[in-house]
Amino acid sequence: MDTLRTSKYSSDELAAKGEDIYNKIRNEVEKKYRGLFIAIDVDSGDYTIAQSPMEATDKAREKHPESVFYVKRIGYRVARILY
């Protein structure tokens, strides 16, 4: 069972940092991966891309097991998936 991770950032800070990183790579990822999901480690700037938010996060945790990730649907303002 997965443990609950806590972030050193507030939700707003995490989102702002994640969007800043996303905006730097936006052109690159939106051309190739529109509609897929990206999980961004806001401390390292590393990211993974996958078919679902859970898959993107799982792949990102392989490299950064203690991180909390900013996840978004590439090319969209809203993912339209509620958890």
C-alpha positions as CSV (number, residue, x, y, z in Angstrom):
1,M,0.0,0.0,0.0
2,D,1.3,3.5,-0.9
3,T,2.0,5.9,1.9
4,L,0.6,9.4,2.0
5,R,3.3,11.9,0.9
6,T,3.4,15.4,2.2
7,S,4.8,18.4,0.3
8,K,7.0,21.1,1.6
9,Y,5.0,23.4,-0.7
10,S,1.4,24.6,-0.4
11,S,-1.0,23.5,-3.2
12,D,-0.7,26.9,-4.7
13,E,3.1,26.9,-4.5
14,L,3.3,23.4,-6.0
15,A,0.9,24.5,-8.9
16,A,2.9,27.7,-9.5
17,K,6.2,25.9,-9.6
18,G,4.8,23.1,-11.8
19,E,3.3,25.6,-14.3
20,D,6.6,27.5,-14.5
21,I,8.4,24.3,-15.5
22,Y,5.6,23.3,-17.8
23,N,5.7,26.7,-19.6
24,K,9.4,26.2,-20.3
25,I,8.8,22.8,-22.0
26,R,5.3,23.6,-23.3
27,N,6.1,23.8,-27.1
28,E,8.2,20.6,-27.0
29,V,5.7,18.4,-25.2
30,E,2.5,19.8,-26.7
31,K,3.7,19.0,-30.2
32,K,4.4,15.4,-29.4
33,Y,2.2,14.5,-26.5
34,R,-1.0,16.5,-26.5
35,G,-3.7,14.8,-24.5
36,L,-1.3,12.6,-22.4
37,F,-0.4,13.3,-18.8
38,I,2.8,14.8,-17.4
39,A,4.1,14.4,-13.8
40,I,6.6,17.1,-12.9
41,D,9.0,17.0,-10.0
42,V,9.1,20.7,-9.1
43,D,12.4,20.4,-7.3
44,S,14.5,18.8,-10.0
45,G,12.4,19.7,-13.1
46,D,12.4,16.1,-14.2
47,Y,9.1,14.9,-15.7
48,T,7.5,11.8,-17.1
49,I,4.7,11.4,-19.7
50,A,2.1,8.7,-19.8
51,Q,-1.4,7.7,-20.8
52,S,-2.9,8.4,-17.4
53,P,-2.1,10.6,-14.4
54,M,-1.5,7.5,-12.2
55,E,0.9,6.0,-14.7
56,A,2.8,9.3,-15.1
57,T,3.1,9.6,-11.3
58,D,4.1,5.9,-10.9
59,K,6.8,6.3,-13.5
60,A,8.1,9.5,-11.9
61,R,8.2,7.9,-8.4
62,E,10.6,5.3,-9.8
63,K,13.2,8.1,-10.1
64,H,12.0,10.3,-7.2
65,P,10.3,8.1,-4.7
66,E,9.9,10.8,-2.0
67,S,8.6,13.6,-4.2
68,V,5.2,15.0,-4.6
69,F,4.4,15.8,-8.3
70,Y,2.5,18.4,-10.2
71,V,0.4,16.5,-12.7
72,K,-1.5,17.9,-15.7
73,R,-3.0,16.9,-19.0
74,I,-0.7,18.1,-21.8
75,G,-2.3,20.9,-23.9
76,Y,-5.4,21.3,-21.7
77,R,-6.2,23.7,-18.8
78,V,-8.1,21.0,-17.0
79,A,-7.6,17.2,-16.9
80,R,-11.4,16.5,-16.3
81,I,-10.6,13.6,-14.1
82,L,-11.6,13.7,-10.5
83,Y,-10.1,11.5,-7.7
